[in-house]
Amino acid sequence: MSERKVLNKYYPPDFDPSKIPKLKLPKDRQYVVRLMAPFNMRCKTCGEYIYKGKKFNARKETVQTELYMGLPIFRFYIKCTRCLAEITFKTDPENTDYAMEHGATRNFQAEKLIEEEEKKLQREREEEELNNPMKVLENRTKDSKLEMEVLENLQELKELNQRQASVDFEGMLHIHREREERERERQEEEDERETRAMLDRALVKRLRDSDSDSEEESRGPPGSSGKPTDILSQSPADPGPQLKKPKPESWERSVGKLGGAGGLAGLVRKKQSLPAPLERNPATQPDRSQTGPGTFQGSSSAPQNKVSSLSLLGLYSDSEERERERERERAGPRTRTRTTQTDRQTESTREIWTVFEVIQKTSLPWTVQIECGFYILCVCFFIVTQCS
């Protein structure tokens, strides 16, 4: 398969290029080119406006009878976009522009026509002055007279404006500037006065607040006679003089307060010596099967002296601790190691029951107290298993 793009061609040995017939084309033949309208024009047939830059498929030909300094002049044929009438224009290398021939009129050409007329008159005047010196003198006299008339007219207009316009613009601007300065000074004075008044009010309010604070400190809070630490040893049964309690919030009704006098009173306990071992009384100490871990008796099953299930459970644990101490005394020094573990267990249990009683004395709902008790019993069980 031969190559698709061949650069070198084969020429036979008897090749004679003069024998190749030349193509004879007419000199005035036309070419189809794509161009844009060089200026705004209006069709004479239908009155359609064709703006500058409109694209056409035009026919181009060379004008045979016209040349400008050896440059050929080209003619273009286009058709109107509305009525398809033929419009022709050609190049004008003398003015570096295009000249309209027929089929349409060029828009915005009045200024160009005026310029052409002025150039034509200037050319004719120069030709006359070149051959007639008296004409030169006449033209100079006319020019000077015309110039004098123009200056007189200008001076009359200036005097008329000065007579009619008696307004002093400089004075008006000066008065306006002075007024603006006075307004600015007045505004600054008002701002300074307002700032000083605000500072005085803030100072008076601060002095009043400090005086009221000093008076309250000198008087002291109502019902505060006594030591500040009395609230720690005060029992919830004898609250003493207290302030009026505010209305509890919604979250305080469901969960309870995080702290208070009742909770602080249960944290301080006096160290008591161990009394003689108590005998187990079924009326005051419930059976282990009835008050085991995780079981609570309600307020209906409590005794008549209002002893709750938590306090009974604490008494029961105290009685068991005392029995263990008596057994430890009988055993002697052989079981000292086990005794130390039991002592640790007893101390931890006592602390847990102290927290248990504090929870009972607070104003928490029964449901929250039961949950706290259940968590504490779980902790006790974990401690017992670790010690054992």
C-alpha positions as CSV (number, residue, x, y, z in Angstrom):
1,M,0.0,0.0,0.0
2,S,1.4,3.3,-1.0
3,E,1.7,6.3,1.3
4,R,-1.3,8.5,1.7
5,K,0.7,11.8,1.6
6,V,3.2,11.8,-1.2
7,L,5.8,14.6,-1.1
8,N,7.9,13.6,-4.1
9,K,6.3,12.9,-7.5
10,Y,7.6,11.1,-10.4
11,Y,8.6,13.1,-13.5
12,P,9.4,11.1,-16.7
13,P,12.6,11.8,-18.6
14,D,10.7,13.3,-21.6
15,F,8.7,15.7,-19.4
16,D,8.3,19.2,-21.0
17,P,6.4,21.8,-18.8
18,S,5.9,24.2,-21.8
19,K,3.6,21.6,-23.3
20,I,1.2,21.9,-20.4
21,P,-1.8,24.0,-21.5
22,K,-2.4,27.1,-19.4
23,L,-5.8,28.0,-18.0
24,K,-7.1,31.2,-19.6
25,L,-9.4,33.1,-17.1
26,P,-11.1,36.4,-17.8
27,K,-9.6,39.4,-16.0
28,D,-12.9,40.7,-14.7
29,R,-14.0,37.4,-13.3
30,Q,-15.7,37.4,-9.8
31,Y,-14.9,35.6,-6.6
32,V,-17.2,34.8,-3.7
33,V,-15.9,36.1,-0.5
34,R,-17.2,36.5,3.1
35,L,-17.1,40.1,4.4
36,M,-18.8,42.5,6.8
37,A,-20.6,45.7,5.9
38,P,-18.0,48.5,6.3
39,F,-20.5,51.2,7.3
40,N,-24.2,51.7,8.2
41,M,-26.4,51.9,5.2
42,R,-30.1,52.0,4.2
43,C,-31.6,50.2,1.3
44,K,-33.2,52.4,-1.3
45,T,-35.7,49.8,-2.4
46,C,-37.3,48.7,0.9
47,G,-35.8,51.1,3.4
48,E,-34.1,48.4,5.5
49,Y,-31.3,49.5,7.7
50,I,-28.1,47.5,7.5
51,Y,-25.7,48.1,10.4
52,K,-22.0,48.1,10.3
53,G,-20.5,44.6,10.8
54,K,-23.3,42.6,9.2
55,K,-21.9,39.6,7.5
56,F,-22.6,38.8,3.8
57,N,-21.5,36.3,1.1
58,A,-20.4,38.9,-1.4
59,R,-19.1,38.8,-4.9
60,K,-15.7,40.5,-5.5
61,E,-14.3,41.8,-8.7
62,T,-11.4,44.1,-9.8
63,V,-12.3,47.5,-11.4
64,Q,-10.5,47.5,-14.7
65,T,-10.6,51.2,-15.5
66,E,-9.6,52.7,-12.1
67,L,-6.2,52.7,-10.4
68,Y,-4.8,54.8,-7.5
69,M,-1.1,55.1,-7.5
70,G,-0.8,51.6,-9.0
71,L,-3.2,50.1,-6.4
72,P,-6.2,48.2,-7.8
73,I,-9.7,49.1,-6.7
74,F,-12.1,46.3,-5.9
75,R,-15.9,46.3,-6.2
76,F,-18.3,44.3,-3.9
77,Y,-21.8,43.1,-4.6
78,I,-24.2,42.3,-1.7
79,K,-27.9,41.7,-1.4
80,C,-30.4,43.4,0.9
81,T,-31.4,41.2,3.8
82,R,-35.1,42.0,3.3
83,C,-35.8,42.6,-0.4
84,L,-32.7,41.0,-2.0
85,A,-31.9,44.1,-4.0
86,E,-28.3,44.4,-5.1
87,I,-26.1,46.9,-3.4
88,T,-22.6,47.7,-4.6
89,F,-19.7,49.6,-3.0
90,K,-15.9,49.8,-3.8
91,T,-12.7,50.6,-2.0
92,D,-11.4,54.1,-1.7
93,P,-7.6,53.9,-1.0
94,E,-7.2,57.7,-1.3
95,N,-9.3,58.3,1.9
96,T,-8.6,54.8,3.4
97,D,-12.4,54.1,3.3
98,Y,-15.2,52.6,1.2
99,A,-17.3,54.5,-1.3
100,M,-21.0,53.8,-1.9
101,E,-22.0,53.2,-5.5
102,H,-25.7,52.4,-5.8
103,G,-28.5,50.4,-4.2
104,A,-28.3,52.1,-0.8
105,T,-27.4,55.3,1.0
106,R,-24.7,55.7,3.6
107,N,-25.9,56.9,7.0
108,F,-24.1,59.5,9.2
109,Q,-22.4,61.0,6.1
110,A,-23.4,64.6,6.6
111,E,-20.3,65.5,8.5
112,K,-18.2,63.9,5.8
113,L,-19.9,65.9,3.1
114,I,-19.4,69.2,5.1
115,E,-15.7,68.4,5.4
116,E,-15.5,67.7,1.7
117,E,-17.2,71.1,0.9
118,E,-14.8,73.0,3.2
119,K,-11.8,71.3,1.5
120,K,-13.2,72.2,-1.9
121,L,-13.6,75.9,-0.9
122,Q,-10.2,76.1,0.6
123,R,-8.6,74.7,-2.5
124,E,-10.5,77.2,-4.8
125,R,-9.4,80.1,-2.6
126,E,-5.7,79.0,-2.7
127,E,-5.9,78.8,-6.5
128,E,-7.4,82.4,-6.7
129,E,-4.8,83.9,-4.3
130,L,-2.0,82.2,-6.2
131,N,-2.6,84.3,-9.4
132,N,-4.3,87.5,-7.9
133,P,-2.4,89.4,-5.2
134,M,-5.3,91.9,-4.8
135,K,-7.5,88.9,-3.9
136,V,-5.1,88.0,-1.1
137,L,-5.4,91.5,0.4
138,E,-9.2,91.4,0.2
139,N,-9.3,88.0,2.0
140,R,-7.1,89.3,4.8
141,T,-9.2,92.4,5.3
142,K,-12.4,90.2,5.5
143,D,-10.7,87.9,8.0
144,S,-9.6,90.7,10.3
145,K,-13.0,92.3,10.2
146,L,-14.7,89.1,11.0
147,E,-12.4,88.5,13.9
148,M,-13.1,91.9,15.3
149,E,-16.9,91.3,15.1
150,V,-16.5,88.0,16.9
151,L,-14.5,89.6,19.7
152,E,-17.1,92.4,20.1
153,N,-20.0,90.0,20.3
154,L,-18.1,87.9,22.9
155,Q,-17.5,91.1,25.0
156,E,-21.2,92.0,24.8
157,L,-22.2,88.6,26.0
158,K,-19.9,88.8,29.0
159,E,-21.2,92.2,30.0
160,L,-24.8,91.0,29.7
161,N,-24.1,88.0,31.9
162,Q,-22.5,90.2,34.6
163,R,-25.5,92.6,34.6
164,Q,-28.0,89.7,34.8
165,A,-26.1,87.5,37.2
166,S,-25.6,89.5,40.4
167,V,-25.1,86.4,42.6
168,D,-21.7,86.3,44.4
169,F,-20.8,82.6,44.2
170,E,-17.7,83.0,46.3
171,G,-19.7,84.7,49.1
172,M,-22.3,81.9,49.0
173,L,-19.6,79.3,49.3
174,H,-18.0,81.2,52.2
175,I,-21.4,81.4,54.0
176,H,-22.1,77.7,53.5
177,R,-18.7,76.8,54.9
178,E,-19.2,78.9,58.0
179,R,-22.7,77.4,58.6
180,E,-21.2,73.9,58.3
181,E,-18.5,74.7,60.9
182,R,-21.0,76.1,63.3
183,E,-23.2,73.0,63.0
184,R,-20.2,70.7,63.5
185,E,-19.2,72.6,66.7
186,R,-22.7,72.5,68.1
187,Q,-22.9,68.7,67.4
188,E,-19.5,68.2,69.2
189,E,-20.7,70.2,72.2
190,E,-23.9,68.2,72.4
191,D,-22.0,64.9,72.2
192,E,-19.6,66.0,74.9
193,R,-22.5,67.1,77.2
194,E,-24.3,63.8,76.8
195,T,-21.1,61.8,77.5
196,R,-20.5,63.8,80.7
197,A,-24.1,63.2,81.8
198,M,-23.8,59.5,81.2
199,L,-20.6,59.3,83.2
200,D,-22.1,61.2,86.1
201,R,-25.1,58.9,86.2
202,A,-22.9,55.8,86.2
203,L,-20.8,57.2,89.0
204,V,-23.8,58.0,91.2
205,K,-25.2,54.5,90.6
206,R,-21.9,53.0,91.6
207,L,-21.8,55.0,94.8
208,R,-25.3,54.0,95.7
209,D,-24.6,50.3,95.1
210,S,-21.4,50.5,97.3
211,D,-23.4,52.3,100.1
212,S,-26.1,49.7,100.0
213,D,-23.6,46.9,100.1
214,S,-21.8,48.4,103.1
215,E,-25.1,48.8,104.9
216,E,-26.1,45.2,104.3
217,E,-22.7,44.0,105.6
218,S,-23.0,46.1,108.7
219,R,-26.5,44.8,109.4
220,G,-25.7,41.2,108.6
221,P,-28.2,38.6,107.3
222,P,-31.4,38.1,109.3
223,G,-31.2,35.2,111.7
224,S,-27.4,34.9,111.4
225,S,-26.7,35.2,115.2
226,G,-24.4,32.5,116.2
227,K,-21.4,30.7,114.7
228,P,-21.0,30.3,111.0
229,T,-20.4,26.5,111.5
230,D,-23.7,25.9,113.2
231,I,-25.3,24.9,109.9
232,L,-23.0,21.8,109.9
233,S,-24.2,20.5,113.3
234,Q,-27.8,21.5,112.8
235,S,-30.2,18.6,112.5
236,P,-33.0,18.5,110.0
237,A,-35.5,18.0,112.8
238,D,-34.6,21.4,114.4
239,P,-34.1,23.6,111.4
240,G,-34.1,26.9,113.4
241,P,-34.6,30.3,111.9
242,Q,-34.3,29.9,108.1
243,L,-35.1,32.1,105.2
244,K,-38.2,31.5,103.1
245,K,-37.5,28.7,100.6
246,P,-37.9,29.7,97.0
247,K,-40.2,27.8,94.8
248,P,-38.4,24.7,93.5
249,E,-37.7,24.4,89.8
250,S,-39.1,21.6,87.7
251,W,-35.8,19.6,87.7
252,E,-35.6,20.0,91.5
253,R,-39.0,18.4,92.0
254,S,-38.0,15.3,90.0
255,V,-34.3,14.9,91.2
256,G,-34.0,17.1,94.2
257,K,-31.4,19.7,95.2
258,L,-27.7,19.0,94.9
259,G,-27.0,20.4,98.4
260,G,-28.6,22.1,101.4
261,A,-28.6,22.3,105.1
262,G,-30.2,18.9,105.5
263,G,-27.4,17.3,103.5
264,L,-24.6,19.1,105.3
265,A,-26.1,18.2,108.7
266,G,-25.7,14.5,108.0
267,L,-22.1,14.7,107.0
268,V,-20.9,15.7,110.5
269,R,-21.2,12.9,113.0
270,K,-19.7,12.6,116.4
271,K,-17.5,9.7,117.2
272,Q,-19.2,7.4,119.6
273,S,-17.8,4.6,121.6
274,L,-19.2,1.2,120.9
275,P,-22.0,0.3,123.5
276,A,-22.7,-3.1,124.8
277,P,-23.9,-5.6,122.3
278,L,-27.6,-5.3,121.6
279,E,-29.8,-8.3,121.5
280,R,-31.6,-8.8,118.4
281,N,-35.2,-7.7,118.7
282,P,-37.6,-8.8,116.0
283,A,-39.7,-5.6,116.7
284,T,-36.8,-3.2,115.9
285,Q,-34.4,-5.4,113.8
286,P,-36.0,-7.2,110.9
287,D,-35.1,-10.7,109.8
288,R,-32.3,-11.0,107.2
289,S,-34.7,-12.8,104.9
290,Q,-37.0,-9.8,105.0
291,T,-34.5,-7.0,104.7
292,G,-31.9,-8.3,102.5
293,P,-29.9,-6.4,99.9
294,G,-32.1,-4.7,97.3
295,T,-35.3,-4.8,99.4
296,F,-37.0,-1.7,100.9
297,Q,-40.1,-1.5,103.0
298,G,-42.5,1.4,102.4
299,S,-43.7,3.9,104.8
300,S,-46.8,1.8,105.6
301,S,-44.7,-1.1,107.0
302,A,-42.5,1.2,109.2
303,P,-43.0,1.0,113.0
304,Q,-45.0,3.6,114.9
305,N,-41.9,5.7,115.9
306,K,-41.3,6.5,112.1
307,V,-38.1,4.4,111.7
308,S,-37.5,3.8,108.0
309,S,-36.2,0.7,106.4
310,L,-32.8,2.3,105.7
311,S,-32.2,3.0,109.5
312,L,-33.3,-0.6,110.4
313,L,-30.8,-1.8,107.8
314,G,-28.1,0.3,109.4
315,L,-28.9,-1.0,112.9
316,Y,-28.8,-4.6,111.6
317,S,-25.3,-4.0,110.1
318,D,-24.1,-2.5,113.4
319,S,-25.3,-5.6,115.4
320,E,-23.4,-7.9,113.0
321,E,-20.3,-5.8,113.4
322,R,-20.5,-6.1,117.1
323,E,-20.9,-9.9,116.9
324,R,-17.8,-10.1,114.7
325,E,-15.8,-8.1,117.3
326,R,-16.8,-10.5,120.1
327,E,-15.8,-13.5,118.0
328,R,-12.5,-11.8,117.2
329,E,-11.8,-11.4,120.9
330,R,-12.5,-15.1,121.5
331,A,-10.3,-16.2,118.6
332,G,-7.1,-14.4,119.8
333,P,-4.0,-13.6,117.8
334,R,-4.3,-16.4,115.3
335,T,-6.8,-14.6,113.2
336,R,-5.3,-11.1,113.2
337,T,-4.8,-11.0,109.4
338,R,-8.4,-11.9,108.8
339,T,-9.3,-9.3,111.5
340,T,-7.6,-6.5,109.7
341,Q,-9.6,-7.3,106.5
342,T,-12.8,-7.4,108.5
343,D,-11.9,-4.0,110.1
344,R,-11.4,-2.5,106.7
345,Q,-14.7,-3.9,105.6
346,T,-16.4,-2.6,108.7
347,E,-15.0,0.9,108.2
348,S,-16.1,1.0,104.6
349,T,-19.5,-0.3,105.4
350,R,-19.9,2.3,108.1
351,E,-19.0,5.1,105.7
352,I,-21.4,3.8,103.1
353,W,-24.3,3.7,105.6
354,T,-23.5,7.2,106.7
355,V,-24.0,8.4,103.1
356,F,-27.1,6.3,103.0
357,E,-28.6,8.1,105.9
358,V,-27.7,11.5,104.4
359,I,-29.6,10.5,101.2
360,Q,-32.6,9.5,103.4
361,K,-32.7,12.9,105.2
362,T,-32.7,14.9,102.0
363,S,-35.9,16.0,100.3
364,L,-35.5,13.6,97.3
365,P,-38.5,11.6,96.0
366,W,-38.8,8.0,97.0
367,T,-37.9,6.7,93.6
368,V,-34.6,8.5,93.6
369,Q,-33.9,7.3,97.2
370,I,-34.5,3.7,96.2
371,E,-32.2,4.0,93.1
372,C,-29.4,5.5,95.3
373,G,-29.9,2.8,97.9
374,F,-29.7,0.1,95.2
375,Y,-26.4,1.6,93.9
376,I,-25.0,1.7,97.4
377,L,-25.9,-1.9,98.1
378,C,-24.2,-2.9,94.9
379,V,-21.0,-1.1,96.0
380,C,-21.2,-2.9,99.4
381,F,-21.5,-6.3,97.8
382,F,-18.5,-5.5,95.6
383,I,-16.4,-4.5,98.7
384,V,-17.5,-7.7,100.6
385,T,-16.4,-9.9,97.7
386,Q,-13.1,-8.1,97.3
387,C,-12.3,-8.4,101.0
388,S,-13.3,-12.0,101.2
